[in-house]
């Protein structure tokens, strides 16, 4: 599944819009991080990766909310 970034013309939506490619990307990344969290919790986490992945997921959710609020 490849996505085009649009080069210099910019296919990425403006941060003021509450939807579009940027929000789609954030949603996808937050979903992937959620899957990793589930897997790490299920298998155990000797290196404390859950904390790192959880912080990244929380940051993405904060960015998503900020973009949607405008």
N, C-alpha and C positions, 0 to 999 in steps of 0.2 A: 504494500500500500504506500505509494509515493505521493508526496504533495509538492506542488510547485510553489516556490516563494515569490515568483513574479519578477525577480531581478530588480532593476533600477526603477521600474514603474510602480512597484509595490503592490502586491496582491493582498498584503496583510491589512486587515481592517483598522480603522482609526481606533485608538484606545477609548474614545468617548462613546463609541457604539457598544451596546450591551450584548452583541452577538457577532458572529462572523468567524473568520479563520483563527484569530487570536484566541477568542474564547473557546473555540473548538479544540485548539491545541492544548489549552490549559485543562479543559475537561478530560481530554485523553490522557495527559500526563498524570493528573490526579487519580484517574482510574487505574493506571498502571501502578502507581505507588501504593494504592489501596490493595491491589493484588499481592504486591511484594510484602506489605505489612502482614496480610493474612498468612502468607507462606512462612515468613520469619517467625510469627507467633506460634504457628502450628509445629514447626520443626525445632524451635528453640533458637536462641539468639546469643551465642557465646561472645560475640564481638560488639554487642550493644548497637547493632545496626537499626533496630526498631526505632530508637530515639532519633537517629539521623533521618531515616526515611519519613517518620512522622512529622518532624520539623519541616521537611521539604514539602510534604503534602499540605500542611497547614499554611505554609507560605503561598503555595499555589491557590489555595482556597481564598486567602486574603486578597490576592491579586485579582482573582475572578470577581469577587464581590466589589472591589474598588472599580474595576472596569465597567461592571454592569450599572453601578450607581452613577458613573460619569464623573 
